[in-house]
Amino acid sequence: MNRRAVDNRVMSKLWFSVLPKVYELMIDNPDAIVDDTSIEKMILWLQEICHDKNEVEKLVDANTRTFEFLQNENVFSNSTSLAFALRLLGILCSSQDVYLTRNSEKGKTFVERMLQKTISKEYCMVWREAMVRDAWLKCWSSLLDCEYGLNLMKTLG
């Protein structure tokens, strides 16, 4: 096995162990994140690992608390948290058929509810942030890479 493959495996183990702490920080104290380049690096890593089905399964495993993070109402209280959650949502949905794309509450999927909630009047203060609008568009861009996203776009118009 080459050195790069070993480094990637070690890095993946490190990231997966850190993810729950990152989610906790984003929910409880997002203002403590002063360097948004670290968030962008994490997004790039997430995009990379989602090319491997086994890695995606680790990401959506209960131990990482990914779904718990995405469903937490506090995600909507801060632009950094919401922007990260939207980007993560798009990455996950475009990488595999996760339960987020299945119908649930009132016939809408979690993805539909989150995308619509982001632009609702209730959260207009967060929506005004450029990083949130950018993440919303990037989420849609990721979604349009998969059949689910294309169907969702047709449905929502």
C-alpha positions in Angstrom: 0.0 0.0 0.0 1.4 3.4 -0.9 2.0 6.1 1.6 -0.8 8.4 0.3 -3.4 5.6 0.7 -2.2 5.1 4.3 -2.2 8.8 5.0 -5.8 9.1 3.7 -7.0 6.2 5.9 -5.4 7.7 8.9 -6.9 11.1 8.1 -10.3 9.6 7.6 -10.2 8.0 11.0 -9.2 11.3 12.6 -11.9 13.2 10.8 -14.6 10.7 11.7 -13.6 10.9 15.4 -13.6 14.7 15.3 -17.0 15.2 13.4 -19.2 14.9 16.5 -17.2 17.6 18.2 -17.4 19.8 15.1 -21.2 19.3 15.0 -21.4 20.1 18.7 -19.4 23.3 18.2 -21.6 24.3 15.3 -24.7 23.9 17.3 -23.6 25.2 20.7 -21.0 27.8 19.9 -20.7 28.6 16.1 -19.2 32.0 16.8 -16.1 30.3 18.1 -15.3 29.3 14.5 -13.2 32.3 13.4 -11.4 30.6 10.5 -13.8 29.7 7.8 -11.1 28.0 5.8 -11.2 25.1 8.2 -14.9 24.7 7.3 -14.1 24.7 3.6 -11.4 22.1 4.2 -13.9 19.9 5.9 -16.3 20.3 3.1 -13.7 19.3 0.6 -12.8 16.3 2.7 -16.5 15.3 2.9 -16.8 15.6 -0.9 -13.8 13.4 -1.4 -14.8 10.7 1.0 -18.4 10.6 -0.4 -16.9 9.0 -3.6 -16.5 5.8 -1.5 -19.7 4.0 -0.4 -17.9 2.6 2.7 -16.8 6.0 3.8 -20.3 7.4 3.3 -21.7 4.7 5.5 -19.3 5.8 8.2 -20.4 9.4 7.7 -24.0 8.5 8.2 -23.4 6.1 11.0 -25.0 7.1 14.3 -21.6 7.5 16.0 -20.8 10.5 13.9 -24.1 12.2 14.7 -24.4 13.6 11.2 -28.2 13.2 11.0 -28.6 14.4 14.5 -26.7 17.6 13.5 -28.7 18.1 10.3 -32.0 17.8 12.2 -31.1 20.1 15.1 -33.1 23.3 15.1 -30.1 25.3 16.3 -28.5 24.8 12.9 -30.8 27.6 11.7 -29.6 30.0 14.4 -26.3 30.8 12.8 -25.2 31.4 9.3 -22.0 29.4 9.6 -23.8 26.4 10.9 -26.6 26.6 8.4 -24.2 27.1 5.5 -22.2 24.0 6.5 -25.4 22.0 7.0 -26.7 22.9 3.6 -23.4 22.0 1.9 -23.3 18.7 3.8 -26.9 17.9 2.9 -26.2 18.4 -0.8 -23.0 16.2 -0.6 -24.8 13.4 1.2 -27.9 13.4 -1.1 -25.8 13.4 -4.3 -23.6 10.6 -3.0 -26.2 7.9 -2.1 -29.8 7.3 -1.4 -29.9 8.4 2.2 -33.1 8.4 4.2 -33.1 12.2 4.0 -34.5 11.8 0.4 -37.5 9.7 1.5 -40.9 11.1 2.3 -41.6 11.8 5.8 -43.4 14.7 7.5 -46.5 15.9 5.5 -45.3 14.1 2.4 -42.2 16.1 2.1 -38.6 14.8 2.4 -36.2 16.2 5.0 -34.3 17.8 2.1 -37.4 19.6 0.9 -38.3 20.9 4.3 -34.7 22.1 5.0 -34.4 23.9 1.7 -37.7 25.6 2.0 -37.2 26.4 5.7 -33.9 28.1 4.9 -35.7 30.7 2.7 -38.8 31.1 4.9 -39.7 34.4 6.6 -39.0 32.8 10.0 -35.3 32.6 9.1 -34.9 35.7 6.8 -32.2 37.1 9.0 -29.9 34.1 8.4 -30.9 34.0 4.7 -29.6 37.5 4.3 -26.1 36.2 4.9 -24.2 35.7 1.6 -22.6 32.5 2.9 -26.1 30.9 3.5 -27.4 31.8 0.0 -24.1 30.5 -1.5 -24.5 27.2 0.4 -28.1 26.9 -0.6 -27.1 27.2 -4.3 -24.2 24.8 -3.8 -26.6 22.3 -2.1 -28.9 22.6 -5.2 -25.9 22.1 -7.5 -25.0 18.9 -5.7 -28.6 17.7 -5.7 -28.8 18.2 -9.4 -26.1 15.6 -9.9 -28.5 12.9 -8.8 -31.9 11.7 -10.0 -33.6 12.6 -6.7 -32.4 16.2 -7.1 -33.6 16.5 -10.6 -37.0 15.2 -9.6 -37.1 17.5 -6.7 -36.4 20.5 -8.9 -39.2 19.4 -11.3 -41.6 19.1 -8.3 -40.8 22.4 -6.7 -40.6 24.2 -10.0 
